[in-house]
Amino acid sequence: MFESMAFDSVSEFLQMGKYTFHVWSVYALFAVFLTVNLYLPLARRRQFIREQQRRALRDSQANQSPDGDDGRSDANGGSE
């Protein structure tokens, strides 16, 4: 298996001949692309869950207030 490798040493592999910059820049861009595509959906999911928890808490608090009064006041600052 190792006899058919195109490079004689690890150093030669890391240098990639005269194409070092091009090869490793593509690997770096791929790593960034992969990281972003794994992170963003997780971040959006966490944000969605937080919003739903806040909404559920707000709704449960509104349902607990007596006579349908949700704690809001009218424009004059007093309650109706």
Secondary structure in CASP SS format (residue, H / E / C, confidence):
PFRMAT SS
TARGET T0000
AUTHOR 0000-0000-0000
METHOD secondary structure of the structure
MODEL  1
M C 1.00
F H 1.00
E H 1.00
S H 1.00
M C 1.00
A C 1.00
F C 1.00
D C 1.00
S C 1.00
V H 1.00
S H 1.00
E H 1.00
F H 1.00
L H 1.00
Q H 1.00
M C 1.00
G C 1.00
K C 1.00
Y C 1.00
T H 1.00
F H 1.00
H H 1.00
V H 1.00
W H 1.00
S H 1.00
V H 1.00
Y H 1.00
A H 1.00
L H 1.00
F H 1.00
A H 1.00
V H 1.00
F H 1.00
L H 1.00
T H 1.00
V H 1.00
N H 1.00
L H 1.00
Y H 1.00
L H 1.00
P H 1.00
L H 1.00
A H 1.00
R H 1.00
R H 1.00
R H 1.00
Q H 1.00
F H 1.00
I H 1.00
R H 1.00
E H 1.00
Q H 1.00
Q H 1.00
R H 1.00
R H 1.00
A H 1.00
L H 1.00
R H 1.00
D H 1.00
S H 1.00
Q H 1.00
A H 1.00
N H 1.00
Q H 1.00
S C 1.00
P H 1.00
D H 1.00
G H 1.00
D C 1.00
D C 1.00
G C 1.00
R C 1.00
S C 1.00
D C 1.00
A C 1.00
N C 1.00
G C 1.00
G C 1.00
S C 1.00
E C 1.00
END
